[in-house]
Amino acid sequence: MHYHCTRDSQQTVSAAQAIAQGISENGGLFVPESFPQYTHADLEVMAGCTYQERAVKILGDFLTDFSKEEIEDCVAQAYAPEKFSGGNPAPLSLVQNGAVHMYLLELWHGPTCAFKDMALQLLPHLLTRSVSKTGSGKTSVILVATSGDTGKAALEGFKDVAGTRILTFYPENGVSPMQKRQMCTQEGGNVGVCAIEGNFDDAQTGVKRIFTDPAMRDRLASHNMAFSSANSINWGRLLPQIVYYFSAYCDLIRTGEIDYAGEQVNVVVPTGNFGNILAAYYARKMGLPVKRLICASNSNNVLTDFLRTGVYDRNRPFYTTMSPSMDILVSSNLERLLYDMTGCDDAKVSGWMRELSETGRYQVDGDLLEKLRALFYAGYCGEEDTLRTIRELYRTENYLCDPHTAVAVDVYRQYVEETGDSATPSIVASTASPYKFADSVLRAVSDGPAAGESEFDKVAELSALTGTQIPAPIAALQDKAVRFEDSCAPQEMDRAVLRLLGIG
Ligand SMILES: *Cc1c(COP(=O)(O)O)cnc(C)c1O
């Protein structure tokens, strides 16, 4: 199978090239030329398989330049049961919310307690093999700008992976205390972490500048190194996310929760960069019986407006919310959706993306809007409603969810209210452990933490109050030594990179 570029369909690369390169040189994203199709009979067969077997099947159909043994090896390492609390990488939990019931797909049982692990435990294995297939033989230097979960998941995934170095930049005052601690105590001989005296956009802009700086590229090349990306624009991050939607459906078949392979379900996703919900869209395209894709946003509701009106407009206030991983105004992966839904119209997509970067705004045609509205339901949930949802779910169902998941739960409630569709079984992506956001969750389910409590006090209080267990990776952080305390101005990031690599 080949991959094309969303801004130039003539560009063709192999899967290994798409993953090794991350993004096309013209700024476009790589997409598969076709999608394998699974029949209802295939779904029945997959229902009898383990998560790992389902992953091998789906990955193998996309990564045709990898051998079956290579894929089995990658999957066995990424989804080893001991890496996920409870052993299952993506368990489903049936939860009632008032009159409606939903299946929460818990994607946060991995080493960093957020769904980013599902892709970032696998990506390093795919990337190192892709780099050796494309024959550069260079050490991959992964640069990450993070507003929270991606940085830690990437550090943990790439830690001590031969042939890689991983450097993460985070905004000094733009991540939660727990997220900061997770990153600054990171172990591993090939990792580096540095705070930026600025916001996430400064970090992101700095990383992009370093990526495209010829002097930096030459400097790395002279040490047999080359930059690579672990952001969700990389196909190697999207593909593993398709697996868990199939897996969730198969689990519903196996447990008899749905009556027959082919019965339709809804999928609800709390959305930021549009990666996770795009994976659900691709799963549907491959034959997963999905009725509606429900796109949930927080107060940064640029996607809600787009999916309702066809106008994408990032010229609006930016809100810092209690669901920080969704605080984003430019959802990169939307480009892949537009490419697919226009029948691979690279000229149209390029035009919209140019308008977006020049004016911050574009508008799609009426017929595309109609198609979007038929498939997607879009809604958003503000801060007060997020707290209320966490509280209600806990008080009435004794289920504790994090603020990102709460946004999805509330938008699903809005969907049922507006459409009356309470009968279609619905899978809601649950994307982070509540313990990553102990302060907000405590405020929702109690009077809130006392003044001056440390992050670990809050975690302990949450556990004592709710009788839920503190995830082992979070409990372990308390005794870990802080290894990284440096910060730098955004314009000094290139020097920080060279210093962290030991070639400065
Ligand atoms: C990254 C993230 C999201 C948003 O996912 P996208 O793929 O960017 O849409 C939602 N919730 C959590 C906890 C995340 O870390």
The ligand as a Tripos MOL2 file, in Angstrom:
@<TRIPOS>MOLECULE
LIG
   15    15     1     0     0
SMALL
NO_CHARGES

@<TRIPOS>ATOM
      1 C1         -4.7360   14.6490   23.2360 C.3       1 LIG1
      2 C2         -5.9290   14.5000   24.1060 C.ar      1 LIG1
      3 C3         -7.2360   14.7080   23.6100 C.ar      1 LIG1
      4 C4         -7.5090   15.1960   22.1970 C.3       1 LIG1
      5 O1         -7.1850   14.2230   21.2310 O.3       1 LIG1
      6 P1         -6.9570   14.6690   19.6960 P.3       1 LIG1
      7 O2         -6.4880   13.4280   19.0200 O.co2     1 LIG1
      8 O3         -5.9160   15.7440   19.7420 O.co2     1 LIG1
      9 O4         -8.2520   15.1480   19.1840 O.co2     1 LIG1
     10 C5         -8.3030   14.4730   24.4560 C.ar      1 LIG1
     11 N1         -8.1150   14.0820   25.7350 N.ar      1 LIG1
     12 C6         -6.8740   13.8750   26.2510 C.ar      1 LIG1
     13 C7         -6.7430   13.4670   27.6830 C.3       1 LIG1
     14 C8         -5.7370   14.0650   25.4620 C.ar      1 LIG1
     15 O5         -4.5140   13.8690   25.9910 O.3       1 LIG1
@<TRIPOS>BOND
     1     1     2 1
     2     2     3 ar
     3     2    14 ar
     4     3     4 1
     5     3    10 ar
     6     4     5 1
     7     5     6 1
     8     6     7 2
     9     6     8 1
    10     6     9 1
    11    10    11 ar
    12    11    12 ar
    13    12    13 1
    14    12    14 ar
    15    14    15 1
@<TRIPOS>SUBSTRUCTURE
     1 LIG1         1 GROUP 0 **** ****
